[in-house]
Amino acid sequence: ILSHLLEKRGHEINITRDIIRAAVRNDSKGVEITSLLLKHYRNQITPEIVLAAIENGADVVKLLLDERGDEIKLSADLILTAATDGQSIDESALSFLLDPLRGQVHITEDFIVAIASKEGCHEHLMKMLLEVCEDEVEITAELFDAVENNPWHKNKVMMLLLDRFRTKSQIPAKFMETVVNRFDGTIVRKFIQIYGDALEVDTKIVKAAVQNRFHGWDVAAVLWEEYGDEIEITEDIMEAILDNQYCGEDMMRAILAERPHKIRINEKVVRMAASLRPGMLALLLDQYGDEVYLTDDLIDSCFSATDIQTIMRKRKGNKFQVTEHVLIQAAQQGSDGRTSRDGHLLLQLLLEWRLEEVRHGLTEDVVRAAASNGENGVRFITLLIDKCEDVLVITERVLQAAATNHRHGDRVMAILLERYGDSIHITESVVEAAVKNSFRGHKVMELLFAARGDRIPIPEQVLAHASTNHFAFRVIQILLDKGGDHVQITEEAVSVTFQDTWGGTEILELFLERYADSVPLTEKIISLAAGNEQCGDKIMSLLLK
């Protein structure tokens, strides 16, 4: 296409620097298009064009050198800019430029420090730059800090530096704290191999290691392997492990498996395990049994049904208080994706072993938690009705919770309607909750209309609420089919629909078919339609028919 345009109307087309830069940046057709355009480009090759070529790759760089090599200027600042732009620099592209233009570029130790922190600086680029560096480079505090802040390549860049300068640099022992906190286990092991004689691993170092978000388990394993019994696991270290949301559980499992004698079990540690990390208290109970002292207050602070369940399984004689908090944790079990280890659920155990306390402790919030549980809601509501029907109160908020259940809202609602019949009042708030449910809202509304027909109260803004649903078309179709004249079209509903980037066209067709000239079309609404990036053109076409 471009070739044809240039051939037929080339005299009308002004090839600018921006056009050349866009061609150079084209990943798939950069060489072909740039080669074609350079024949019509009369201006200089700018640093911005060279930068785009470096980011693209060696083939485009080679083309520029072959066609306009005498115009190309390369500097250390240009290389630094390329590394700062976020893409990894193609080292072969840079090599093509450095070979003929070596005299233009001055790579100093300060430059190495400056580029080491950039996200585009990988180990291959660093190796190339070190080979042409005019200064003798050492791992100084400044270089160390720079590599530490490299977001993508810090481990491989640091490994390169440690391998290259292991005999030249004397890194202060204080750097060890940063190494264990910011790098992976491979770097920590290399660091210890080189500087081990000068290092002391104290509590501060170990705490920094277990706080390492992504490599804590790996790094801690290296420290325990290298220093073994020298490491004391204090309360501060335990708290740091429990507080590490990425690999704290793995570290705890490793310690319990390999060094259980190193952990001092006291009330503070147990309380931290119960409150900070779901599943941790269960691990301690499995390992230490009766050494773990449990109080009602501690059990009531557990944010894990699994932990409470473990307490019940191991301590059948432990008559802890069944509080609202315990029941809510039980009713929420499974909603976070965690499954019970033995297939039994806490609420089931409580109903079997502590039924009277459960019956006395049932509150609206407990029933709401059960009704909204996407994984176990059907099972839990059925259990509560079977065991506690005479004390179970189905409130408006419970019905709202059922209507919002994203996996089984229709099934939970069906159970409630079947068991409680006309004693259940479907309010506008319940309908609003149902139409906002992206995954099961249409099924809930089908159920409600089938059960109550025209007795279903329709909120004035029901279409606006439904339009916020990711699958709005299905819900709105049901509302229009079943709701009759009770469903009103409002400006807010049309506004929300016109901002729907995927289903706006289909919903508008429903509105136009049902309401025709009654669909409000204000200047604001037309502007929203015109600004819809995905289907604005189709919406405008429908409006202009």
Secondary structure, DSSP 8 states (H G I E B T S, - for coil): -HHHHHHHHGGG----HHHHHHHHT-TTTHHHHHHHHHTT--S---HHHHHHHHHH-HHHHHHHHHHHGGG----HHHHHHHHHTSS---HHHHHHHHHHHGGG----HHHHHHHHTSTT--HHHHHHHHHH-SS-----HHHHHHHHT-TTTHHHHHHHHHHHHTTT----TTHHHHHHHHS-HHHHHHHHHHHGGG----HHHHHHHHT-TTTHHHHHHHHHHHHGGG----HHHHHHHHH-TTTHHHHHHHHHHH-GGG----HHHHHHHHHHSTTHHHHHHHHHGGGS---HHHHTT---HHHHHHHHHH-TT------HHHHHHHHHTTTTS---TTS--HHHHHHHHSHHHHHHH--HHHHHHHHH-TTTHHHHHHHHHHHHGGG----HHHHHHHHH-TTTHHHHHHHHHHHHGGGS---HHHHHHHHT-TTTHHHHHHHHHHHHGGGS---TTHHHHHHTSTTHHHHHHHHHHHHGGG----HHHHHHHHT-TTTHHHHHHHHHHHHGGGS---HHHHHHHHT-TTTHHHHHHHHH-
